[in-house]
Amino acid sequence: MKIKEKKVAIAGFIFGLIAPVFGLFFGLQVSPTLGNIFTFPWIIIAMLTDSAFGYWMGVTRWIAFVFSGLVWSLIFLGIHKIKK
C-alpha cells in the first residue's frame, strides 16, 4: 500500500467514524435518503442483530463505529482505485 492509499484509507476511516452521527442528523432534518447512505453500516448491523439503534449496548455501538470506519475506508479506497 502506497502512502497516498494509506492517507485515503485513514481519511475514509475518520469519515466513517463521524458519518453515522451526521447521518442521523441529516436523516431527521434534511433528507432521509442521505441519512440512510451515511448510516448504512449501522443499518447492516441493526439488521444482523435484529435490534434498533436505541436498544444497542455500549459495546455494540463501539463495534458499529469501528465497522462503519472500516466500510467507509474500503469505499474511499475503491473510489481512489477507480479514479486512477
Secondary structure, DSSP 8 states (H G I E B T S, - for coil): --HHHHHHHHHHHHHHHHHHHHHHHHHHHT-HHHHHHHTHHHHHHHHHHT--GGG--HHHHHHHHHHHHHHHHHHHHHHHHHH-
